[in-house]
Amino acid sequence: MTNLAVVGVGYWGPNLVRNALKLQNAKLAAICDIDEAQLEKMQHPPHSLPPGVHRHSHISQVLSNQKIDAVILATPIPTHYELAKQSLEAGKHVFVEKPLAMKAEEAEELVRLAESKKLVLFTGHTFLYHPGIRKLKELITSGELGEILHIHSERLNLGRLKQETNVIHDLLPHDASIILYLLENETPQHITATASSHHPAAPDTAHISLRFRKATAYLNLSWIDPCKARKLTVTGTKKMAVFDDTAQEKLVLYDKSIHIKQPFEVDYHDAGKQVIQLEEQEPLYLELHHFVECIQNHRQPLTDGKNGYQVVKLMNQVEEALT
């Protein structure tokens, strides 16, 4: 049995706690937060932390506990690198919510440290465990969509404005991890990006264009949109697909395409759509289960430290490309 500790139980941490408690192959041994009020909240509904789960106000209490095998970090983004480094140095396997770090060189250092200590370093790219994204990957790999021409993603919401980070750090890792996963970790050849601050905080909107060897990708990110959107459209030479995490029908395959027979002569193919049936499994649970499984079976995670590094590197490249 693998003993886990969740560090950071503010915004996202409670979701990790909830799913960690469901695991059959691990036990939640402790939670940690510098805010005593947050720790107290976890004792009451809707959380109702069971007896036996220790509460700590400092990560040093977690890292000094020899019975804890792995640490799950859900702390503010600027703390990820330092806390992950401390945890690895203490001999703990580490799960870090996205992004793995703020800078690519920090992420690379964490990868080297984990390898030297033979520990699992895991990045929380949750959407790569979503049944819809996994099925979309299958459709692409099988060739059903044909050659991928374009990917368009929208990740919009109202909030959460933060001063310590920005919309690129907060939202880009989701879509960057998905796009790299779908395109076999291909490196973009050209990046253009714009970002704007409409409130006295960090940038709250961003528009990003990525050009790969054959495909292009366009990302629209916002903290100030009235409607929540988590939508990804993939256009292929044979078919097209739309993944919409906010819709009832989360993955729809469109038998639509464009065929250019000669200049200015175009055939439009439209044979309708097919709703893809998906297993009803919570991605966060699947992600945590995979993390523990990799620890126990000495396996390389799908979203390991190297995967986290690739996303942070792309995030940094987008920041450098801002105009």
C-alpha positions in Angstrom: 0.0 0.0 0.0 1.4 3.4 -1.0 0.9 6.2 1.5 0.1 9.6 0.0 0.0 13.2 1.2 -1.8 16.1 -0.5 0.0 19.4 0.0 -2.3 22.4 -0.7 -6.0 21.9 -0.1 -7.3 25.3 -1.2 -8.8 25.5 -4.7 -7.9 22.2 -6.5 -6.5 20.2 -3.6 -9.9 19.0 -2.3 -10.5 17.3 -5.6 -7.3 15.5 -5.3 -8.2 14.5 -1.7 -11.6 13.2 -2.8 -10.1 11.0 -5.5 -7.2 9.9 -3.4 -9.6 8.5 -0.9 -11.2 6.4 -3.6 -8.0 4.7 -4.5 -7.8 0.9 -3.8 -4.0 0.8 -4.4 -3.1 3.6 -2.0 -4.0 5.3 1.3 -4.3 9.0 2.0 -2.1 9.4 5.0 -2.0 13.2 5.4 -3.0 16.6 4.1 -1.0 19.8 4.4 -1.7 23.5 4.0 -0.2 26.7 5.6 -3.8 28.0 6.0 -5.2 26.4 9.2 -8.7 27.5 8.1 -8.4 25.4 5.0 -7.3 22.4 7.0 -10.3 22.9 9.3 -12.7 23.0 6.3 -11.5 19.6 5.2 -13.0 18.1 8.4 -16.5 19.1 7.5 -19.0 18.5 4.6 -18.7 18.3 1.7 -15.2 17.0 2.4 -15.6 15.2 5.8 -12.0 13.9 6.0 -12.0 10.4 7.6 -10.2 9.7 10.9 -6.6 8.7 10.6 -5.7 11.3 8.0 -3.1 13.6 9.6 -3.3 17.4 9.2 0.0 19.4 8.9 0.6 23.1 8.5 4.1 22.8 7.0 5.5 20.6 4.3 8.5 19.7 6.5 6.2 17.7 8.7 5.2 15.7 5.6 8.7 15.2 4.3 10.1 14.0 7.6 7.5 11.3 7.9 9.1 8.1 6.7 5.7 6.4 6.3 4.7 8.8 3.5 5.8 7.5 0.2 4.5 10.1 -2.2 3.6 13.8 -2.2 0.9 15.4 -4.3 1.5 19.1 -4.8 -1.5 21.4 -5.5 0.1 24.6 -4.3 0.4 28.0 -6.2 2.3 27.7 -9.4 5.4 29.7 -8.4 6.0 27.2 -5.5 5.9 24.0 -7.7 9.6 23.9 -8.5 10.9 24.5 -4.9 8.4 22.2 -3.2 8.9 19.4 -5.8 12.7 19.7 -5.3 12.4 19.5 -1.5 10.1 16.5 -1.8 12.4 14.6 -4.2 15.4 15.4 -2.0 13.5 13.9 0.9 13.1 10.6 -1.1 9.4 11.1 -1.9 7.7 10.3 -5.3 6.1 13.5 -6.5 3.0 14.4 -8.3 3.0 18.1 -9.4 -0.1 19.9 -10.6 0.5 21.7 -14.0 2.7 23.3 -14.8 5.7 21.4 -13.5 7.6 24.6 -13.0 7.7 28.2 -14.2 10.9 27.8 -16.2 12.1 25.0 -18.5 15.5 24.8 -16.8 13.8 24.3 -13.4 11.7 21.5 -14.9 14.8 19.9 -16.4 16.5 20.0 -13.1 13.6 18.2 -11.4 13.7 15.5 -14.1 17.5 14.9 -13.5 16.9 14.8 -9.7 14.1 12.3 -9.9 16.2 10.1 -12.3 19.2 10.2 -10.0 17.1 9.2 -7.0 15.1 6.6 -9.0 11.8 8.3 -8.0 8.6 8.9 -10.0 8.1 12.5 -11.0 4.6 13.0 -12.4 3.0 16.0 -14.0 -0.8 16.7 -13.5 -1.8 17.0 -17.2 -5.3 15.7 -16.3 -6.8 15.9 -19.8 -4.4 13.2 -21.1 -6.4 10.8 -18.9 -9.8 12.0 -20.1 -11.5 9.1 -22.0 -12.5 11.6 -24.7 -8.9 12.7 -25.4 -7.6 9.1 -25.2 -10.2 8.1 -27.8 -9.4 11.1 -30.0 -5.8 10.0 -29.9 -6.9 6.5 -31.1 -8.8 8.0 -34.0 -5.8 10.0 -35.1 -3.3 7.1 -34.7 -5.6 4.7 -36.6 -5.6 7.2 -39.5 -9.4 7.7 -39.4 -9.1 11.5 -39.5 -6.3 11.3 -42.1 -3.4 13.8 -41.9 -4.0 16.4 -39.3 -4.3 19.9 -40.8 -5.4 22.1 -37.9 -6.3 22.1 -34.2 -8.3 24.9 -32.6 -8.8 25.1 -28.9 -10.8 27.3 -26.6 -10.3 27.4 -22.9 -12.4 30.2 -21.5 -14.0 31.1 -18.1 -14.8 34.0 -15.8 -11.9 34.0 -13.3 -9.8 33.2 -11.5 -7.7 36.4 -11.6 -4.3 36.0 -9.9 -1.4 38.3 -9.3 1.3 35.6 -8.8 0.7 34.1 -12.2 -1.1 34.7 -15.5 -3.6 33.1 -17.9 -0.7 31.5 -19.9 0.7 29.7 -16.9 -2.7 28.7 -15.7 -4.5 27.6 -18.8 -2.0 27.0 -21.6 -0.5 23.7 -20.0 -3.9 22.0 -20.5 -4.1 22.6 -24.2 -0.3 22.4 -24.8 -0.2 19.0 -23.3 -3.2 17.8 -25.3 -1.8 19.2 -28.6 1.7 17.7 -28.1 0.1 14.4 -27.1 -2.1 14.3 -30.3 0.9 15.3 -32.5 3.4 12.8 -31.1 5.3 15.5 -29.1 6.3 17.3 -32.3 8.0 20.6 -31.7 6.4 23.7 -33.2 8.5 25.4 -35.9 7.0 28.9 -35.4 5.0 30.5 -32.6 3.1 33.8 -32.5 1.3 35.1 -29.4 -0.5 38.1 -27.9 -1.7 38.6 -24.4 -3.6 41.4 -22.7 -4.3 42.6 -19.1 -7.7 44.1 -18.8 -7.6 44.3 -15.0 -4.8 45.4 -12.5 -3.3 41.9 -12.4 -1.4 39.6 -14.8 -2.4 39.0 -18.4 -6.0 37.6 -18.5 -6.4 36.8 -22.2 -4.1 35.2 -24.7 -4.2 34.2 -28.4 -1.5 31.8 -29.6 -0.7 30.3 -32.9 1.6 27.3 -33.4 2.9 26.1 -36.7 4.1 22.5 -36.9 5.8 20.7 -39.8 2.4 20.1 -41.4 -0.3 21.1 -38.9 -1.2 24.4 -37.4 -2.8 25.0 -34.0 -4.7 28.1 -32.6 -5.4 28.5 -28.9 -7.8 31.0 -27.3 -7.4 31.5 -23.5 -9.3 33.8 -21.2 -10.1 34.4 -17.6 -12.7 37.1 -18.5 -15.2 35.3 -20.7 -18.8 35.0 -19.6 -19.1 31.4 -20.8 -17.1 28.4 -19.8 -15.5 26.6 -22.7 -13.2 23.6 -22.9 -13.4 22.8 -26.6 -10.9 21.3 -29.1 -11.6 20.9 -32.8 -9.3 18.7 -34.9 -9.4 19.0 -38.7 -8.1 16.1 -40.8 -7.9 15.4 -44.5 -10.5 12.7 -44.1 -12.6 13.6 -41.1 -12.9 16.1 -38.3 -13.6 15.7 -34.6 -14.7 17.9 -31.8 -14.0 17.3 -28.1 -16.2 19.5 -25.8 -15.8 18.8 -22.1 -18.7 21.0 -21.2 -21.2 19.3 -23.6 -23.4 16.2 -23.1 -21.8 14.7 -26.2 -18.2 15.1 -25.3 -16.6 13.6 -28.5 -18.2 13.9 -31.9 -16.7 12.6 -35.1 -17.7 14.5 -38.3 -17.4 12.7 -41.7 -16.6 16.0 -43.4 -13.7 17.0 -45.6 -12.6 19.2 -48.4 -11.0 17.9 -51.6 -9.3 20.2 -54.1 -9.3 18.5 -57.5 -7.6 21.3 -59.3 -7.2 25.1 -58.7 -10.5 26.7 -57.9 -12.4 23.4 -58.1 -13.4 22.1 -54.7 -15.5 19.1 -53.5 -17.1 19.4 -50.1 -17.8 16.0 -48.5 -20.4 15.9 -45.7 -21.7 12.5 -44.6 -23.0 13.5 -41.1 -21.7 12.9 -37.7 -21.2 10.2 -35.1 -21.3 10.7 -31.4 -18.5 8.6 -29.8 -19.6 6.8 -26.7 -17.1 7.1 -23.8 -16.6 5.4 -20.5 -17.8 7.4 -17.6 -14.6 7.7 -15.6 -13.2 10.7 -13.8 -9.9 11.7 -15.4 -8.5 12.9 -12.1 -9.1 9.4 -10.5 -7.5 7.7 -13.5 -4.5 10.0 -13.3 -3.9 9.4 -9.6 -4.4 5.6 -10.0 -1.8 5.7 -12.8 0.6 7.7 -10.6 0.4 5.0 -7.8 0.6 2.2 -10.3 3.8 3.6 -11.7 5.3 3.8 -8.2 4.4 0.3 -7.4 5.4 -1.3 -10.7 8.4 0.9 -11.5 6.8 2.1 -14.7 7.3 5.4 -16.6 4.2 7.6 -16.4 2.4 8.9 -19.5 2.8 12.4 -18.0 6.3 12.0 -16.5 8.7 14.8 -15.7 10.0 14.9 -19.3 6.4 15.4 -20.5 6.1 18.2 -17.9 9.4 19.7 -19.2 8.1 19.8 -22.8 5.0 21.7 -21.8 6.9 24.2 -19.7 9.4 24.7 -22.5 6.5 25.4 -24.9 5.0 27.8 -22.3 8.3 29.7 -22.1 8.5 29.9 -25.9 5.0 31.3 -26.0 6.0 33.9 -23.4 9.1 34.9 -25.4 6.9 35.2 -28.6 4.5 37.6 -27.0 4.0 40.9 -28.9 
